[in-house]
Amino acid sequence: MKEMSREKQGSFAGAVGIGTNILLFVIKLLAGLLSGSVAIMADAVNNLTDSGSSIIMLVGFRLSEKPADREHPFGHARIEYLCGVIVSFIVLFLGLELGRTSFLKILSPEKTEFGPIALSVLVISILIKLWLCLFYTRVGKRIDSGSLLATASDSRNDVISTGVVLLGAIITRLTSLNLDGFLGLIVAAFIVISGVKLIMETADPLLGPAPKRELVRGICEKIRGYEGIIGIHDLTVHSYGQGRTFASVHCEVPAEEDILISHDLIDNIERDFLEQEGIHLVIHLDPVITCDEKANELQKKVLEGVKALYPQGALHDFRVVWGVTHSNVLFDVAVPFSVKDSDQQVKERVTRAVEALDPAYRAVLAVDRVGVVNELED
């Protein structure tokens, strides 16, 4: 199976889930009708809905592999994220519905009969669902699929809910106490909490989370490894699904270097990232004057002033326009999102720090908010 493509592995997992859950639905429904247990019948309906979740997952994998087109230039891979959200909402709905049914069972208890056949069905169901949970988890981690991992969590919930039903059946058989409704409420509460967590986890990729620190560090270190790159900043990374990562970054090169040579370097870096890392990288070339010793010394002092205000701060695009009565000091200051000062407050504090070096300096700066400043420092 490891030799299969990602789409085929996901589709195969979905097909296995459809067949398994339909089989469990039929078995549990018969057991529920024979025993009169609302918990077993609710579990049967849950398995039928799980088949629907598997169908959604199967369709999602098929659609996510569609190539990019005019309407979707970055591909369709995010459909898989959307399918994960849908499955998560289904889990939440099932938990709420089970809670409603269990509450009605408490208000109007009915006699339940758990014979050997019903008990055997529950045990077999637990074993099958446990295997399905492990199967989904293994494939989901292998192909890094959020929708498969969400479905694995759903299967885990089924193991717990069926286990509680089995516990209630054993207690009822031994003591004649009807705990069916109460145990159903406990299971419902667990499923609702799990559903809310799944919604938050599966929706996160659609909202555009910050890239992983390891990915940012890897990109920065790789770019810095090219001779001719003297600094990088304004790195932005977007994920449009598994295997579809797009990034842009500003790379500083010596202004004294031939522009054609620098442009050729940028082209090579972009090509290497696409071929070696699978990242569609777009680089903006920033020429930086390196032979102005006076400006270089001033940059060090300004950076010291910024560090005194914001220890995690950084500078980029630094240049000086020297004048007779005053000199314009132009740069961008990067601070992390954790800094509580507003952009205007950052600008005012840094401006005062620059003017404190010499009243003739006029700070012209912009503020960048970044997630990982230290990785972008020179």
C-alpha positions as CSV (number, residue, x, y, z in Angstrom):
1,M,0.0,0.0,0.0
2,K,2.9,2.3,0.6
3,E,3.7,2.2,-3.1
4,M,0.2,3.6,-3.9
5,S,-0.2,7.3,-4.6
6,R,-1.5,9.6,-1.8
7,E,-4.9,9.9,-3.6
8,K,-5.2,6.1,-4.0
9,Q,-4.3,5.5,-0.4
10,G,-6.9,8.0,0.8
11,S,-9.5,6.6,-1.6
12,F,-8.8,3.0,-0.4
13,A,-9.2,4.0,3.2
14,G,-12.5,5.7,2.4
15,A,-13.8,2.6,0.6
16,V,-12.7,0.4,3.5
17,G,-14.6,2.7,5.9
18,I,-17.8,2.6,3.8
19,G,-17.9,-1.2,3.6
20,T,-17.1,-1.7,7.3
21,N,-19.6,0.8,8.6
22,I,-22.4,-0.4,6.5
23,L,-21.8,-4.0,7.8
24,L,-21.7,-2.7,11.4
25,F,-24.9,-0.8,10.8
26,V,-26.8,-3.9,9.7
27,I,-25.5,-6.0,12.6
28,K,-26.1,-3.4,15.3
29,L,-29.6,-2.5,14.0
30,L,-30.6,-6.2,14.2
31,A,-29.1,-6.4,17.7
32,G,-30.8,-3.2,18.8
33,L,-34.2,-4.4,17.6
34,L,-33.8,-7.7,19.3
35,S,-32.8,-6.2,22.6
36,G,-34.9,-3.0,22.5
37,S,-31.8,-0.9,23.4
38,V,-32.0,2.7,22.2
39,A,-28.2,2.9,22.8
40,I,-27.5,0.1,20.4
41,M,-29.8,1.4,17.8
42,A,-28.3,4.9,18.1
43,D,-24.9,3.3,17.7
44,A,-26.2,1.6,14.5
45,V,-27.4,4.9,13.1
46,N,-24.0,6.3,14.0
47,N,-22.3,3.7,11.9
48,L,-24.6,4.5,9.0
49,T,-23.6,8.2,9.3
50,D,-19.9,7.1,9.5
51,S,-20.4,5.5,6.1
52,G,-21.6,9.0,4.9
53,S,-18.4,10.5,6.4
54,S,-16.3,7.9,4.5
55,I,-18.1,8.8,1.3
56,I,-17.4,12.5,1.8
57,M,-13.7,11.6,2.5
58,L,-13.5,9.5,-0.6
59,V,-15.0,12.2,-2.8
60,G,-12.7,14.8,-1.1
61,F,-9.6,12.8,-2.0
62,R,-10.7,12.4,-5.6
63,L,-11.5,16.1,-6.0
64,S,-8.3,17.3,-4.2
65,E,-6.2,15.7,-6.8
66,K,-7.7,17.7,-9.7
67,P,-5.1,19.9,-11.4
68,A,-5.1,23.7,-11.2
69,D,-7.4,25.5,-13.6
70,R,-8.4,29.1,-14.4
71,E,-10.8,29.4,-11.5
72,H,-8.5,27.6,-9.0
73,P,-4.9,28.5,-10.0
74,F,-3.5,26.9,-6.8
75,G,-5.2,23.6,-7.3
76,H,-8.1,21.9,-5.3
77,A,-6.2,20.3,-2.5
78,R,-8.0,22.4,0.2
79,I,-11.1,20.4,-0.5
80,E,-9.6,17.8,1.7
81,Y,-9.5,20.3,4.6
82,L,-13.2,21.2,3.9
83,C,-14.1,17.5,4.0
84,G,-12.4,17.2,7.4
85,V,-14.6,20.1,8.7
86,I,-17.7,18.5,7.4
87,V,-16.9,15.2,9.1
88,S,-16.2,17.1,12.4
89,F,-19.6,18.7,12.2
90,I,-21.2,15.3,11.6
91,V,-19.4,14.1,14.8
92,L,-20.8,17.0,16.7
93,F,-24.3,16.5,15.4
94,L,-24.3,12.8,16.3
95,G,-23.2,13.7,19.9
96,L,-26.1,16.2,20.3
97,E,-28.6,13.7,18.8
98,L,-27.4,10.9,21.0
99,G,-27.7,13.3,24.0
100,R,-31.3,14.1,23.1
101,T,-32.2,10.4,22.6
102,S,-30.6,9.4,25.9
103,F,-32.4,12.2,27.8
104,L,-35.7,11.0,26.4
105,K,-34.8,7.4,27.5
106,I,-34.2,8.6,31.0
107,L,-37.6,10.4,31.1
108,S,-39.4,7.3,29.6
109,P,-37.3,4.2,30.4
110,E,-38.0,1.1,28.5
111,K,-37.1,-2.5,29.5
112,T,-34.1,-3.8,27.6
113,E,-33.1,-7.4,27.1
114,F,-29.4,-8.1,26.4
115,G,-29.0,-11.6,25.3
116,P,-25.8,-13.4,24.4
117,I,-26.2,-12.4,20.7
118,A,-26.5,-8.7,21.5
119,L,-23.5,-8.8,23.8
120,S,-21.5,-10.7,21.2
121,V,-22.4,-8.1,18.6
122,L,-21.2,-5.3,20.8
123,V,-17.8,-7.0,21.4
124,I,-17.3,-7.7,17.7
125,S,-18.2,-4.1,16.9
126,I,-15.6,-2.7,19.4
127,L,-12.9,-4.9,17.9
128,I,-13.7,-3.9,14.3
129,K,-13.9,-0.2,15.2
130,L,-10.7,-0.3,17.1
131,W,-9.0,-1.9,14.0
132,L,-10.6,0.8,11.8
133,C,-9.3,3.6,14.1
134,L,-5.8,2.2,14.0
135,F,-6.0,1.8,10.2
136,Y,-7.2,5.4,9.7
137,T,-4.6,6.7,12.0
138,R,-1.8,4.8,10.3
139,V,-2.8,5.9,6.8
140,G,-3.6,9.4,7.9
141,K,-0.2,10.0,9.4
142,R,1.5,8.4,6.4
143,I,-0.1,10.8,3.9
144,D,-0.6,13.7,6.4
145,S,-4.3,13.8,6.0
146,G,-6.4,15.9,8.4
147,S,-9.7,14.4,7.2
148,L,-8.4,10.8,7.7
149,L,-7.2,11.7,11.2
150,A,-10.6,13.3,12.0
151,T,-12.3,10.1,10.8
152,A,-9.9,8.1,13.0
153,S,-11.0,10.2,16.0
154,D,-14.6,9.4,15.1
155,S,-13.9,5.7,15.1
156,R,-12.2,6.1,18.5
157,N,-15.4,7.7,19.8
158,D,-17.4,4.8,18.4
159,V,-15.1,2.4,20.4
160,I,-15.7,4.4,23.6
161,S,-19.5,4.8,23.0
162,T,-20.0,1.1,22.2
163,G,-17.8,0.2,25.2
164,V,-20.0,2.2,27.5
165,V,-23.1,0.5,25.9
166,L,-21.5,-2.9,26.5
167,L,-20.8,-1.9,30.1
168,G,-24.4,-0.8,30.6
169,A,-25.6,-4.1,29.0
170,I,-23.6,-6.2,31.4
171,I,-24.8,-4.1,34.4
172,T,-28.4,-4.5,33.3
173,R,-28.0,-8.2,32.8
174,L,-26.4,-8.7,36.2
175,T,-28.4,-6.3,38.4
176,S,-31.6,-5.4,36.4
177,L,-30.6,-1.7,36.7
178,N,-31.5,0.2,33.5
179,L,-28.6,2.6,33.0
180,D,-29.0,2.8,29.2
181,G,-30.1,6.5,29.1
182,F,-27.5,7.7,31.7
183,L,-24.6,6.0,30.0
184,G,-25.8,7.4,26.7
185,L,-25.6,10.9,28.1
186,I,-22.0,10.3,29.2
187,V,-21.1,9.1,25.8
188,A,-22.9,12.0,24.1
189,A,-21.0,14.6,26.2
190,F,-17.7,13.0,25.3
191,I,-18.6,13.0,21.5
192,V,-19.8,16.6,21.6
193,I,-16.5,17.7,23.3
194,S,-14.5,15.7,20.7
195,G,-16.6,17.2,17.9
196,V,-15.8,20.7,19.0
197,K,-12.1,20.0,19.2
198,L,-12.1,18.4,15.8
199,I,-13.9,21.4,14.2
200,M,-11.2,23.7,15.6
201,E,-8.4,21.4,14.4
202,T,-9.7,20.8,10.9
203,A,-10.8,24.4,10.3
204,D,-7.4,25.8,11.2
205,P,-5.7,25.0,7.9
206,L,-8.5,26.8,6.1
207,L,-7.9,30.0,8.2
208,G,-4.3,30.1,7.2
209,P,-2.2,29.3,10.3
210,A,1.4,30.4,10.7
211,P,3.9,28.0,9.1
212,K,5.8,25.6,11.3
213,R,8.9,27.0,12.8
214,E,11.0,24.1,11.4
215,L,9.8,24.9,7.8
216,V,10.6,28.6,8.3
217,R,14.1,27.7,9.7
218,G,14.7,25.3,6.8
219,I,13.8,27.8,4.1
220,C,15.9,30.5,5.7
221,E,19.0,28.3,6.2
222,K,18.8,27.0,2.6
223,I,18.6,30.5,1.1
224,R,21.4,31.8,3.2
225,G,23.6,28.9,2.0
226,Y,23.8,30.5,-1.5
227,E,26.8,32.7,-2.1
228,G,25.7,36.2,-3.0
229,I,22.8,36.4,-0.5
230,I,23.5,38.8,2.3
231,G,20.1,38.9,4.0
232,I,16.5,37.8,3.8
233,H,13.2,39.2,5.1
234,D,9.5,39.3,4.5
235,L,9.1,35.5,4.2
236,T,5.5,34.5,3.6
237,V,4.4,30.9,3.4
238,H,1.0,29.7,2.2
239,S,-0.3,26.1,2.1
240,Y,-3.0,25.2,-0.4
241,G,-3.1,21.6,0.6
242,Q,-0.7,18.6,0.8
243,G,2.2,19.1,-1.5
244,R,1.1,22.6,-2.6
245,T,3.2,25.1,-0.6
246,F,3.8,28.6,-2.0
247,A,6.3,31.1,-0.5
248,S,7.7,34.5,-1.2
249,V,10.7,36.2,0.3
250,H,12.9,39.3,-0.2
251,C,16.5,38.5,-0.7
252,E,19.2,41.1,-0.2
253,V,22.1,41.1,-2.6
254,P,25.1,43.5,-3.0
255,A,24.1,46.5,-5.1
256,E,27.6,46.6,-6.5
257,E,27.1,43.1,-8.1
258,D,26.0,42.8,-11.8
259,I,22.2,42.7,-11.8
260,L,22.2,39.9,-14.4
261,I,24.4,37.7,-12.1
262,S,22.1,38.4,-9.1
263,H,19.0,37.7,-11.2
264,D,20.5,34.4,-12.3
265,L,21.2,33.5,-8.7
266,I,17.6,34.2,-7.8
267,D,16.4,32.0,-10.7
268,N,18.6,29.1,-9.5
269,I,17.3,29.4,-5.9
270,E,13.6,29.3,-7.1
271,R,14.3,26.3,-9.3
272,D,16.1,24.4,-6.6
273,F,13.3,24.9,-4.1
274,L,10.7,23.7,-6.5
275,E,12.7,20.6,-7.6
276,Q,14.2,19.7,-4.2
277,E,11.6,20.9,-1.6
278,G,8.4,21.0,-3.7
279,I,7.9,24.7,-2.7
280,H,6.9,27.2,-5.3
281,L,9.1,30.1,-4.2
282,V,9.0,33.6,-5.6
283,I,11.9,35.9,-4.7
284,H,12.0,39.7,-4.7
285,L,15.5,41.0,-5.2
286,D,16.6,43.8,-2.9
287,P,19.9,45.5,-3.9
288,V,21.8,46.7,-0.8
289,I,24.7,49.1,-0.8
290,T,27.5,47.5,1.2
291,C,30.4,49.8,0.5
292,D,29.1,52.7,2.6
293,E,31.0,52.2,5.8
294,K,29.3,55.2,7.5
295,A,25.8,53.8,6.7
296,N,26.9,50.3,7.9
297,E,28.0,51.6,11.2
298,L,24.8,53.6,11.6
299,Q,22.8,50.4,10.9
300,K,24.6,48.6,13.8
301,K,23.7,51.5,16.1
302,V,20.1,51.6,15.0
303,L,19.8,47.9,15.5
304,E,21.2,48.2,19.0
305,G,18.6,50.8,19.7
306,V,15.8,48.6,18.4
307,K,17.0,45.6,20.4
308,A,17.0,47.8,23.5
309,L,13.3,48.5,22.9
310,Y,12.3,45.1,21.5
311,P,14.8,42.3,22.1
312,Q,13.3,40.2,19.3
313,G,13.2,43.0,16.8
314,A,15.1,43.1,13.5
315,L,15.9,45.5,10.7
316,H,15.9,45.2,6.9
317,D,16.0,47.3,3.8
318,F,18.3,49.8,5.6
319,R,19.7,52.7,3.6
320,V,20.7,56.3,4.2
321,V,20.2,59.4,2.0
322,W,22.9,61.7,3.3
323,G,22.1,65.4,3.3
324,V,23.6,68.8,4.4
325,T,21.0,69.8,7.0
326,H,19.6,66.4,7.7
327,S,19.9,62.8,6.6
328,N,17.0,60.4,5.9
329,V,17.4,57.0,7.5
330,L,15.1,54.5,5.8
331,F,14.4,51.0,7.0
332,D,11.8,48.5,8.0
333,V,11.6,47.2,11.6
334,A,10.3,43.7,12.2
335,V,8.7,42.8,15.5
336,P,6.8,39.7,16.6
337,F,3.0,39.6,17.1
338,S,3.7,39.2,20.8
339,V,4.7,42.8,21.0
340,K,1.8,44.7,22.6
341,D,2.6,48.1,21.3
342,S,0.6,49.2,18.2
343,D,2.5,49.7,15.0
344,Q,2.2,53.5,15.5
345,Q,3.7,53.2,19.0
346,V,6.6,51.0,17.7
347,K,7.2,53.6,15.0
348,E,7.3,56.5,17.5
349,R,9.6,54.7,19.9
350,V,12.1,53.6,17.3
351,T,12.0,57.1,15.7
352,R,12.9,58.7,19.0
353,A,15.8,56.2,19.4
354,V,17.1,57.1,15.9
355,E,16.9,60.8,16.6
356,A,18.7,60.3,19.9
357,L,21.7,59.2,18.0
358,D,21.8,62.5,16.1
359,P,19.1,65.2,15.8
360,A,19.9,65.5,12.1
361,Y,18.7,62.0,11.5
362,R,15.1,61.7,10.1
363,A,13.7,58.2,10.5
364,V,11.5,57.0,7.7
365,L,10.4,53.5,8.7
366,A,7.7,50.9,8.3
367,V,6.7,48.2,10.8
368,D,6.4,44.5,9.9
369,R,4.7,42.0,12.1
370,V,6.1,38.5,11.7
371,G,5.7,35.2,13.5
372,V,9.3,34.2,13.7
373,V,11.6,37.2,13.7
374,N,14.8,35.4,14.8
375,E,14.8,33.1,11.7
376,L,14.9,36.2,9.5
377,E,17.8,38.0,11.2
378,D,21.2,38.0,9.6
